[in-house]
Amino acid sequence: MPSPDLRQFVFRALRFGFRLTPMPVRTRDRLRQRFLERHADLVPGGPSGKAASPSAHRPLDHAGHRLLGYTERSEIALPSPLPATMVAFYLPQFHPTPENDAWWGKGFTEWRNVTRALPQFEGHAQPRLPGDLGFYDLRLPETMREQASLARSYGIGAFATYFYWFAGKTLLEAPLRQWLDDSSIDFPIALCWANENWSRRWDGRANDVLIGQAHSPEDDLAFIEYVAPYLKDPRYLRVEGKPVLMVYRPGLLPDARATAKRWREWCLANGVGEIHLIYVQSFDNVDPATIGFDAAAAFPPNNTSLSPVTDQHRLINPEYSGEILDWRQLATQSMAAADPGYLLYPGINPGWDNEARRSGRGRTYVHATPRAFEAWARHAVATAQRRSPSAPLVFVNAWNEWAEGAVLEPDARHGYAWLEAVRRSFTPLATPRKRPCAVIHVWYPDLLGELVEAISATGLSFRIILTVPSEREEAVRREVHRLNLDAELVVAPNRGRDILPFLRIAGRLLDEGEDVVLKLHTKRSTHRDNGTAWRAELLDRLVAKRRAPAIYEAFATNPDLGLVAPEGHVRLIGAHQGANTSSVEYLCSLTGIPQPDISADTFIAGSMFWCRLAALAPLVNAPLSNADFAAEDGQVDGTLAHAIERVIALVARAAGFRETTAAEVSGEPLPPDSPYAYAERG
């Protein structure tokens, strides 16, 4: 019989299989429950009759579910000229070749690696599945044509495509030859010679070499003669008129300076002219002038050193031997780096996870988000303009490294969000709005008037957004008409209580420049006999006419203010954790914030508060989908929405913002400590 650990891993992987099978949510939940009952001995808390851990009841969504920040394709005019040329590394691996058939099996392409990946820890999004471009085949010319059109529309200026040359033999060149032969693919490329050995370990460093390099002076000349037709093509990427030629690992050349000299002389003598030589800082990190090159290109995450955060994540595979790192540290480290004493083109990276190539041993960078990537891209554009004003280049790792999780192309979870981040990086940030925004979730339409009356009495000019469950839309629209209310309605299925609708809209509001938001909902809490008093007290403490203007002014004058809570409703997490412990731990891991000290950390009970949206960015940007939230079934505790209520303040503090109460902002005394009247300790 397999070992218990192995059985547990197989069990968890099969549970994850529900993610890969599209089906109605309720059908999936029923099948999943039968599955868990059949394998009860492997469920935490198992056959002894004890309750399974809350994490076992968290809805499982497959790796193709759209995240809350999923972005559809759009056509928006780009600035002209663009402030920098974004050059994305491009992998031409997605088509079968005789060599790969022999080495890896008939029909092998990179897609085989991509689709075999399994999640190794909670929140690990594997496999990474393509979006609108599908599992494409680069033997088809229209594939690259579509990629080029897509890249251009989002501001990508060129592909730096890997070129595989082994002493006169090329591999994976067919897509590039199609580009060379088809002038209708009107998009710049630059060749990047991947001058490593090919080995079975995918990193060029193993002893089991499939095909090797044979560097020599003769090979230098043969190489440059072979690639000359590319360099001469008018579409080819140029810097100040010079075609760009890149080398992935110049340190593997016997004498890189001599190689560069041979290439330059040959090009001058054979009609190519002067060339612009760039080496990739994948492993090497030297002044390019010392090896006869003109510039270097940063290539994150290579050539970086970060501390693993593996121990902060709950493993699914007990035999996992890979490494988990924090992508945010990668971006921060890059943006903080000083300019070197040579021309280094900045590099950016939308994420990295090579689990698909190294099953159970991959290196995964967590917490990469499109909004954080946009900030990195903005910084890189400014850096490129400073370092090379006449020809600012920014390199992106990568356009389509699907098996390494470095992808700009649309994917099933994010859609076009990574490309949209690139496009947004070329334009000014939205100007912060100079008025507050109220987001009100309306489950009970008859209570909307009460909330609107309180807001109107403040004298503040609110932008009002109503989040409305689908089945309440008609009734809410009638009430909006009766109240003559100027409000935007955002209608969605009833899921995640007031929390999920707020997270859905918060991302858009961030992009629109909204700053300060008042979050309310038509709270009735019918499972309690004091639900009406609870709502009235929250409203009075947050929206009272004597308070609301002072609260908004406090946000305007204190940029570090992230949350204003109703006094008396800031409670110890440990006293009201209930059935949420596992989900709170999961959310902290997912958002990359410290686990709570349940004896000291607090949360805002009732989920009504004022906030600065930037303070909640780690939560708004978290990779959550609708399917992460259980179907509504009258739950009063233990759902992901209840867990999010408990981490909102934790997120704001971790993001560097502070929290205070409405009483403190208004200069009023705090109420005396007393048992909380609106929820039991647990």
Buried (B, 14 or more C-beta within 10 A) or exposed (E): EEEEEEBBBBBBBEBBEBBEEEEEBEEBBEEBEEBBEEBEEBBEEEEEEEEBEBBBBBBBBBBBBBBBBBBEBEEEEEEEEBBBBBBBBBBBBBBBBEBBEEEBEEEBBBBBBBBBBBBBBBBBBBBBBBBBBEEBEBBEBEBBBBBBEBBBBBBBBBBBBBBBBBBEEBBBBBBBEBBBEEEEBEBBBBBBBBBBBBBEEBEBEEEEBBBEBEBEEEBBBBBBEBBBEBBBBEBBBBBEEBBBBBBBBBBBBEBBBBBBEBBBEBBEEEEBBEBBBBBBBBBBBBEBEEBBBBBBBBBBBBBBEBEEBBEBBEBBBEEBEBBBBBBBBBBBBBBEEEEEEBBBBBBBBBBBBBBBBBBEBBBBBBBBBBBBBBBBBBBBBBBBBEBBEEBBBBBBBBBBBBBBBBBBBBBBBBBBBBBBBBBBBBBEEEEEBEEBBBBBBBBBBEBBBBBBEBBBEBEBEBBBBBBBBEEBBEBBBEBBEEBEBEBEBBBBBBBBBBBBBBBBBBBEBBBBEBBBBBBBBBBBBEEBEEBBEBBBBBBBBBBBEEBBBBBBEBBBEBEEBBBBBBBBBBBBBBBBBBBBBBBBBBBBBBBBBEEBEBEEBBBBBBBBBBBBBBBBBBBBBBBBBBBBBBBBEEBEBBBBBBBBBBBBBBBBBBBEBEBBBBBBBBEBEEEEEEEBEBBEEE
